[in-house]
Amino acid sequence: MTDMPVGERQQLAPPSDDTGILGWVRKNLFSSWGNGLTTIVLIVAMVWILSGFLEWALFTANFTASTGSECRGGGACWALIREKFRYIFFGSFPYEQHWRPLFAVISMLAMLVLSADRRMWNWRLLVIWSVGSFITFLLMFGQLHIPLSLMLFVALAGGTIGLAMRSAVADPTERSAYYALIVIGLIGLALRIFGVLPSWSLAIAPLSYVETSLWGGLPVTLILATYGLLFAFPYGILLALGRRSNLPLVKGLCVGFIELIRGVPLISLLIMASVMLPLFLPSGTTIDKFLRAQVAVILFAGAYIAEVIRGGLQSLPKGQFEAADAMGLNYPQKTLLIILPQALRVVIPPLINTFIGFFKDTSLVLIIGIFDFLNTANQALVDPNWAGFPGEVYLFAAFVYFIFCYSMSRYSKYLEVELNKGTRR
Amino acid sequence: MAATAARDLSSLSSVIQLKGVNKWFGQFHVLTDINLDVKEGEKIVICGPSGSGKSTLIRCINRLEEHQQGDIVVHGVTLSNDVKNIEAIRREVGMVFQSFNLFPHLTILENLTLAPIWVKKMPKKDAEEIAMGLLKRVRIPEQALKYPGQLSGGQQQRVAIARALCMRPKIMLFDEPTSALDPEMVKEVLDVMIELAREGMTMICVTHEMGFARAVADRVIFMDRGEIVEQNEPEEFFANPRNERTKLFLGQILHH
């Protein structure tokens, strides 16, 4: 029709009935008789269900009753939550010290929120987690005793890892700092082993000591889930890499471990950790029950994470491995610089899915008598004065779990977009 | 493109020697008694029908594939299972793949500087300087901060060439570098390769670009069913193929 070049043709606005709210409603909700009918039926159903729920949860609910019997007969008894929320959140932690688990929870949340930001994914992450963990556990325990040998070991490990990771980019000062750490760690540990250095630990004791059996509620759930995942993640990566190893023994061990752990329920692992493990240990040695549960949880999560990550490793084209090989990168370089960054990106949705499932699975520790959030909620029902309102308590617990799980789900979405920003066309 | 005059290469030293190399994929004999001697600065084009073992041959040179019999000597180093040996050879040998194999999660510049920084322990600044120089040479310095997915196929392949050159290799292997490209992008990649050839790089190219072979090759090798069937300087190779299989193959790729 016109001889004008394509680029110079006038751009026309789309037809007006396609735009605006009315346009959208007509196009998407009432485009045909069938569509319109479905819309109306669903809206009526939603209003009906929601009004019933609101009637119970809000309009006839009791927020102020002082005993359970006052609550009966009406709607939801939120007065129960009002009465019991401190126990539900903090369990048997000494009542007047509840500010400690509160700030421990805040410290952990701050740690999680800060490390969600991609700009922090460097040395800052290490600082955030060291400081955050120190604060969290100092608040929870009240007193920390850090043995000299642990400090020496950290120096050795820090120096070794620093040297390995940054050998290419570190300047001479930084490099000599790593060497100094390694030397201090090695010599110190040797002296400690031969008994030249005494057994000594740095005591930081600003608060009264609270043992783990008194811990309960949200901090317990958060600690089990956060540190469970924190350790299970690198461990799962190692298992996944091991499963793809060319060395038959490494591969066999990893496959065996993954299949064994995946094949048993978490509950049986927890019971083994809490009941059977102490039988095998030499008498006199005790490992804290909480720590045993934490280790069981890490082993369990690690096996699942390994399988998710293996999926990511297998999705990479062979050419990526070959290109890295052809450039002369060695195995650790190839894995850390080329393979894992890509494999992990691919598996973000299933990985977060595993994390969410696992966050909820921590509630199974109630089997071995650890008072996580769901267990303290459950215990709140035991009070004879307030018997008979399980719905309210579990709904409240569900609401708190939902906040955490939904945040993870949203974060997964954000991360997917964020990490693929540059790589999409 | 004018044909290069035949050069006397016998006085030059060998950089790659293959002696009696045999390889099997399971029961399939993919390379049969391969003997090949590549002189310094020599450009070799390998052609042949698909499945003839030409890619496998060059992939054996940097140990992406393992040969089962015979010796491969690259720059005086005999390939063995010793990882140090393999890494030493890979530092000297650059490779360009049919499917580019750029790292999609790294920018173009990071793709180029990765190996110099981590394998050669070169300071980041120096590596970036070299990388930018090479990107200019392949005529896409303005793409340095983009990601591979944002570039066209031809641009990606030129980046892949620059990435291989960043390690300052003595030998370059090209595995069908233009086969995955849209027709209009083949030339920009071949131009870069021709330039590289003129600068004296030792090159082994698996390709069916016969124009390229005529322009730069010192020797064209025809492979079929895992054997080197015929080799000659390009003029002679195209004008008077001696073997029946060569004639058949050339007939198929040149006349239509």
Interface residues (C-beta under 8 A of the other chain):
Chain A: S167 A168 V169 P317 G319 Q320 E322 A323 A324 D325 A326 M327 G328 L329 N330 Q333 L337 I338 P341 Q342 R345 G422 T423 R424 R425
Chain B: N62 R63 L64 V83 E87 R90 R91 V93 G94 M95 F97 S99 F100 N101 L102 F103 P104 H105 T107 L114 A115 I117 W118 V119 K121 K124 K146 Y147 P148 G149 Q150 R163 A164 M167
